[in-house]
Amino acid sequence: MTSCKVCSTPTANTVYCSEKCHIAAYRTGNMQWEVLRDFAIRKANCCCQHCGKSLLPPAKASIHHIKPLQDDGENIDSNLIALCPSCHRQAHLYRGADNG
């Protein structure tokens, strides 16, 4: 038995007790997110990892979770890729079409 990382509620081998706590953890990790976001952009040499378009200035970059948070994906560098906004939209449209 483990406990939720947000509210300490006992859980059965999961990190969070609910989707609400999962989202809360994601939203409160803003400083860590900025570091991970910057790393993903630099790892991609400031270019979209799908089409190669420049992501300069870095504010243009969208960071995509390869394995979505709602599917137990994590905010870790190996689960993040830098995409231009257009490719990021397409990634989500494709995933939506793939799931139903």
C-alpha positions in Angstrom: 0.0 0.0 0.0 1.3 3.4 -0.9 -0.1 6.9 -0.4 -1.1 9.7 -2.8 1.8 12.2 -3.4 -0.7 15.1 -3.1 -3.1 14.4 -0.3 -1.5 11.3 1.4 -4.7 9.2 1.0 -3.8 5.5 0.9 -3.7 4.1 -2.6 -3.3 0.7 -4.1 0.0 0.9 -5.9 -0.7 4.2 -7.7 1.0 7.5 -7.3 -2.2 9.6 -7.0 -5.6 8.6 -5.4 -7.6 10.4 -8.1 -7.5 12.3 -11.4 -8.0 15.5 -9.3 -4.8 14.9 -7.4 -3.0 13.9 -10.6 -4.0 17.3 -12.2 -3.1 19.2 -9.0 0.4 17.7 -8.9 0.9 18.6 -12.6 -0.3 22.2 -12.0 1.8 22.8 -8.8 5.0 21.6 -10.5 5.3 24.8 -12.5 9.0 25.5 -11.7 10.0 22.0 -12.5 7.9 22.2 -15.7 9.7 25.2 -16.9 13.1 23.4 -16.5 11.7 20.3 -18.3 10.2 22.5 -21.0 13.5 24.3 -21.6 15.4 21.1 -21.7 13.0 19.6 -24.3 13.4 22.7 -26.5 17.2 22.6 -26.2 17.3 18.8 -26.8 15.5 19.5 -30.1 18.0 22.2 -31.1 15.1 24.7 -31.0 13.4 22.8 -33.9 10.0 21.0 -34.1 10.8 17.3 -33.7 8.2 16.4 -36.3 8.5 19.0 -39.2 11.8 20.7 -38.3 10.3 24.2 -38.2 12.2 26.7 -36.0 10.9 27.1 -32.4 12.5 30.5 -32.0 11.5 32.3 -30.0 11.1 29.4 -27.5 7.6 30.8 -26.5 6.4 29.3 -29.9 7.3 25.8 -28.8 4.6 23.3 -27.6 5.8 20.5 -25.4 4.1 17.2 -26.1 3.8 14.2 -23.7 4.6 11.1 -25.7 2.6 9.1 -23.2 -0.2 11.4 -21.9 -0.5 12.2 -18.3 -4.0 10.8 -18.2 -2.5 7.5 -19.3 0.0 7.5 -16.5 2.7 9.4 -18.5 5.1 11.4 -16.5 6.7 14.9 -16.6 10.1 13.5 -17.3 12.5 14.4 -20.1 12.2 11.1 -21.9 8.4 11.5 -22.2 8.6 15.0 -23.7 9.1 16.3 -27.3 9.2 19.8 -28.6 6.7 20.5 -31.4 5.5 23.6 -33.3 1.9 24.5 -32.4 0.6 23.0 -35.7 2.3 19.6 -35.2 1.2 19.6 -31.6 -2.5 20.1 -32.7 -2.0 17.3 -35.3 -0.5 14.9 -32.6 -3.6 15.4 -30.5 -6.0 15.1 -33.4 -4.3 11.9 -34.5 -4.4 10.5 -30.9 -8.1 11.3 -30.7 -8.8 9.6 -33.9 -6.8 6.6 -32.9 -8.7 6.2 -29.6 -12.2 6.1 -31.0 
